[in-house]
Amino acid sequence: MFLENIQDPEDLKKLSLPNLVILCQEIRRRIIEVVSITGGHLASSLGAVELIVALHYCLDLPYDKIIFDVGHQAYAHKLLTARNKDFSTLRQYGGISGFPSKEESIYDVFTTGHSSVAVSLALGLVCARDLLKETKPFKVVAVIGDGSLSGGVCFEGLNNAGHLKKDLLVILNTNELSISPNVGALSTYINKFISLPIYNRFRQSLEQFIRSRIPKGSRLLKLVDKFEEALKGLFIPGIFFEELGFRYFGPIDGHNLEIIIPTLKNIFNLSGPRILHVVTKKGKGYLPAEEDPVRFHSALPFEIETGKPKITDNIPTYTEIFSKKLIALAKENSKIVAITAAMPAGTGLDRFRDNFPERFFDVGIAEQHAVSFAAGLACGGLKPIVAIYSTFLQRAYDQIIEDICLQNLGVVLVIDRAGIVGEDGPTHQGIFDIAYLKNLPHLVFMAPKDAKELEMMLEFAVNLNKPAAIRYPKSKIPNSPFQIPEKIELGKAEVLKEGEDFVIIALGSMVIAGLEAVELLEKEGFKGMLLNARFISPLDTHLFKDLSRSIKYIFTIEEGIIEGGFGSSVMEVLDRPVIRMGLSSEFVPSGKREILLDKYGLTKEKISQRIKEVIKNNG
């Protein structure tokens, strides 16, 4: 077992090439073994094993720097950098993060989790290195995927890097099912040739000769460049990158160490901005993941032998309820269209796509474009439904303000994974959306307490002629103890339980927890009122002020940050103290949803205990 003896990348360099191949097999087995228990990003990590091994073999880490775009492909990187012994705690509370984490290891340069920013981060590092005049300049590598290229910020980084001519390597890992015919012997030969030191010394010497011997040699120099471009253009789809100012190498087989390692070594001897294009297979080495890379992109715990999920039940999620209701509404309203940013399955829009393919738009990892595109659709007379995870909607904040709210357009933002997401950790927790959306003019912002209310809110939002947003968590929908809810009226809360000792104004996913807390306190003689806020904006200010005059203790509960959140809005309206319960304004770590809810005091037991303490401490 080679993997057990590797504590850092220097141990890796002691292995022969045949043993490196065996090591890759061991890494795959270890990843499959752990992810089958913890869940995680399996397919991407399996596809990047040889690439990561080759980088660790060729670089001097941690002095040299690797920046993984998103980072869901970095499990092999973790195993090779002293985290193998703790890898079984992957994505667990207090355990190994599912993404690169600078707090976790000196080998992780940035804490990452969002797409398309690696080139910009890497370029910043390179410029800092050069300005500080490092005596031994470290190498910087940005590893991006083909999905990263659908994000505009990636092109902004590439454009700037090509302009600055900095010494930077970008590795483009293409892992789609259909791969370019350029992956073959001829392409491999050409790229080996143009990356060889002897070729590049000849090219550099020729340029110097022309410059020194021919006064007006720019034309001849351009001919030299055009010859190389023409040679590569015959076989290589890299001219676009060449025009951006990068030297392009590839595509090469990203699973063949005999090709990857010498190519990397040769490219590292060159200077300036370079792109190496490797082609890999998502899910490589595990047949179920190879056959269904979408499901195994972010896999639930599964049986290794069959690939089938270990946990199956019939309890619907908020995402599933949204998906079914949207299809029902779209059958009645031909103006409804749906937009996602590369997450059709995660947002539940895959079913809409299958039913209404001509009314479905997947714009790629481009949330800013998705929102502006939706504004255009709405301006043209359609009813766009934009379904995006809370953490990724942050990327489109300016477009929400300028293109939707300022124009007062009837776009519906469906905010999935709002609140505590769980095992994906701080880059994915959707805890800021209330604070950053609640004060936007014209925006109607809602949160449902159960499945029926989600259906009603979606229909209500579709029929509004103004911007609307609905937030809900990544969770199964608990059995609702409530009767059929009252009709939704703009800005009106719902009284669910009467009481005179205190009032809880609960929002969305916290309504049922609030009811359970009230019931616990009733057993101790406290009689509380429970309100379902329904609306984050506009608030039911009339009802809230009436209650404020008659009830001493007012509590708010929300699955979002307290500072600047829903409870803050209630406190501003009432102009009196309100006891706010929610999440601290901090980055929430990885962990199961129920563990994190308990940590931040959002379980029925913790809520009831807090209320009891406040009342007793104040007489």
C-alpha positions, -999 to +999 in steps of 0.1 A: +000+000+000+017+032-012-009+056-001-005+048+036+032+059+034+026+092+018+026+121+042+035+149+018+042+153-020+080+146-014+071+110-006+053+107-039+084+116-058+102+085-045+078+063-065+085+049-100+060+055-128+045+019-125+040+025-088+024+059-094-002+040-115-008+017-086-011+047-062-038+062-084-058+029-081-054+031-043-065+067-042-097+058-061-105+029-038-100+052-008-123+079-022-150+054-032-148+038+002-152+070+022-178+088-001-200+057-001-204+064+037-203+102+039-216+113+005-197+138-015-184+149-049-174+115-062-174+117-100-153+149-103-127+136-078-123+102-095-118+119-128-089+141-116-068+115-098-039+112-124-039+149-130-035+157-093-008+130-088+011+144-117+010+180-104+021+169-070+049+149-086+062+178-107+057+208-084+075+217-052+045+220-028+036+238-007+061+264-020+045+262-054+007+268-055-023+249-069-056+266-070-086+244-077-116+260-093-146+251-071-125+224-055-150+195-057-123+176-077-096+179-049-101+147-028-069+132-042-051+164-033-062+160+003-051+123+004-016+133-008-012+161+017-013+144+052-051+141+054-055+104+045-058+093+082-087+117+088-103+113+054-131+092+068-144+124+085-150+140+051-178+166+052-186+157+088-189+182+117-154+189+129-139+167+101-122+171+067-139+198+044-153+186+011-135+215-006-101+231-002-098+249+031-069+272+040-077+266+077-072+229+072-039+227+054-010+248+042-014+230+009-048+247+004-040+282-008-076+294-007-109+282+008-129+276-024-163+263-034-177+286-061-169+283-098-148+303-123-126+324-100-094+303-100-077+321-128-082+355-112-070+342-078-039+327-095-031+358-115-033+379-083-008+355-066+015+358-096+014+396-097+021+397-059+050+373-064+066+394-091+061+427-074+077+414-042+106+401-063+108+366-048+143+353-050+130+319-060+097+326-079+072+299-071+050+283-097+013+290-098-012+266-114-050+271-117-070+240-124-103+247-140-130+226-157-150+230-188-179+242-166-158+270-153-155+285-188-193+291-188-187+317-160-179+352-173-154+359-145-132+331-158-129+349-192-122+381-173-093+364-156-080+348-188-082+381-207-063+400-180-036+372-176-030+371-214-027+409-214-002+410-185+019+381-200+026+368-165+042+334-158+011+313-151-002+278-160-039+272-164-049+235-167-083+231-185-098+197-175-125+187-199-145+158-186-176+157-208-188+124-221-180+132-257-143+141-261-125+158-289-111+136-317-079+155-313-070+132-284-048+109-303-013+100-313-008+130-337-020+156-312+001+140-285+032+140-307+027+177-317+022+188-281+052+168-269+072+185-297+062+221-291+067+217-253+102+202-257+131+224-244+150+220-276+121+233-297+115+263-274+152+271-273+153+271-311+122+293-312+136+318-287+170+318-305+153+324-339+134+353-324+165+368-309+184+364-342+157+381-362+155+410-337+193+415-336+202+410-373+172+424-392+163+461-383+127+457-395+122+421-386+088+423-371+072+409-402+095+378-402+089+374-365+052+373-372+058+347-398+075+325-372+045+329-349+021+322-377+039+290-387+035+276-352-002+288-350-009+271-384+008+239-373-013+238-341-045+251-358-045+220-380-051+197-351-057+217-319-088+236-308-067+262-289-066+292-312-091+310-290-067+308-261-038+318-283-057+349-293-061+357-256-024+357-252-019+321-239+003+294-254-020+264-258-010+227-253-034+199-257-057+182-256-039+152-240-052+121-222-056+132-185-054+096-173-020+087-189+008+096-165+034+088-192+020+117-211+010+141-184+042+141-163+067+149-191+043+174-207+040+192-174+078+192-168+084+207-203+057+233-199+070+244-165+103+252-182+085+278-203+075+313-193+044+334-199+007+325-197+001+289-208-029+266-210-027+228-208-059+211-220-064+176-205-093+153-212-106+131-184-136+109-177-159+119-149-163+090-125-132+072-139-126+038-123-161+033-108-186+021-133-218+034-117-202+069-116-189+066-152-224+057-164-243+083-143-218+111-136-247+136-129-260+116-099-225+109-087-214+145-090-227+151-055-236+117-043-256+105-013-242+076+007-244+045-016-237+008-018-203+003-034-213-029-052-244-015-069-241+023-067-276+024-053-283+050-025-283+036+010-311+059+022-344+058+003-377+072+015-408+087+001-407+120+020-406+148-005-382+177-004-390+213-009-372+211-043-395+182-054-427+201-043-415+232-062-408+211-093-442+195-094-461+227-088-442+246-114-450+220-141-487+222-131-487+260-134-468+258-167-494+235-182-520+263-176-498+293-184-477+291-216-458+322-207-440+305-178-403+298-186-376+283-164-339+292-160-311+275-142-274+281-139-260+246-146-282+230-119-312+214-136-313+183-113-303+201-081-331+227-085-357+203-097-359+219-131-349+188-149-385+176-149-396+210-163-370+206-190-383+172-199-419+185-201-413+219-218-379+217-235-385+248-256-393+269-224-363+257-204-329+275-204-297+262-188-273+291-191-243+273-175-224+285-144-234+321-151-257+334-124-253+370-134-263+363-170-292+341-158-308+370-139-303+396-166-315+371-192-346+366-171-352+404-170-351+404-208-376+376-210-399+394-185-396+426-204-406+407-236-438+394-220-429+361-205-429+349-168-394+337-159-388+314-130-351+315-120-341+287-097-307+291-081-291+280-048-289+308-022-251+307-020-248+311-058-274+338-061-250+361-043-230+362-075-259+380-092-267+407-066-261+437-089-283+422-116-311+416-091-310+452-081-304+469-115-321+446-140-350+432-120-359+454-091-351+488-106-371+478-137-399+464-115-401+433-137-422+402-129-393+377-124-396+350-098-364+341-079-367+306-064-339+304-038-331+267-031-307+256-004-316+286+017-303+284+053-281+256+066-271+233+037-250+209+058-220+189+047-208+211+018-196+237+044-190+274+046-189+281+008-224+266+003-244+275+034-273+298+022-274+320+052-271+356+038-299+359+013-324+374+038-300+401+048-290+410+012-324+409-004-349+421+023-345+458+017-346+459-021-374+481-035-403+463-052-392+428-042-418+406-026-398+381-005-415+350+010-406+318+029-431+288+032-436+268+064-446+235+046-454+219+012-488+234+007-477+269+015-448+266-010-473+257-037-495+286-028-466+310-027-453+299-061-487+304-076-490+338-058-456+349-072-464+338-107-495+360-107-478+390-093-467+417-118-436+426-099-403+410-086-408+381-062-385+357-043-392+325-024-366+308-002-366+273+012-341+249+027-323+218+015-344+193+035-372+169+035-405+185+043-417+174+078-452+163+083-472+195+087-494+197+118-513+226+103-546+227+085-550+241+050-534+275+053-552+307+049-552+324+014-520+343+009-524+381+009-496+404+001-476+412+033-500+394+057-488+370+084-507+340+097-518+335+133-513+298+141-517+297+179-530+322+205-513+330+238-506+360+260-472+353+277-450+358+246-452+357+208-429+339+184-428+353+149-413+324+129-402+324+093-403+295+069-385+264+080-386+276+116-424+277+119-428+240+129-398+242+153-415+273+168-448+254+173-430+225+189-412+249+213-445+266+222-460+231+230-430+223+252-434+255+271-472+249+276-463+219+297-445+243+321-473+268+323-462+293+296-488+303+270-473+315+238-486+329+205-472+317+172-472+337+140-461+324+106-445+355+091-448+343+055-433+375+042-398+389+048-408+419+028-433+435+030-438+428+067-472+427+084-464+458+103-501+464+114-504+430+131-469+432+146-475+466+161-508+455+176-491+425+193-463+447+205-487+468+225-502+439+243-475+413+247-442+419+266-419+393+250-415+391+212-392+365+197-382+360+161-368+328+146-351+325+112-327+302+094-304+330+084-279+354+100-294+375+128-275+407+120-295+425+094-319+396+090-356+392+094-357+398+131-338+431+126-366+442+102-392+434+129-372+453+155-369+483+133-407+483+126-416+479+163-389+503+176-385+482+207-364+453+219-370+420+201-352+387+210-339+374+178-329+338+172-310+327+141-275+321+129-245+340+140-228+362+114-201+338+108-192+311+082-210+279+092-189+248+091-196+214+075-219+191+093-253+174+092-282+198+092-296+186+125-262+190+142-258+226+130-293+236+139-287+224+174-253+242+175-270+275+166-300+270+190-326+264+163-341+232+176-374+230+196-355+223+228-330+252+224-357+276+213-380+268+243-350+270+267-340+304+254-376+317+258-379+303+293-346+319+303-356+353+290-390+353+307-376+341+341-347+365+340-371+394+335-396+384+361 
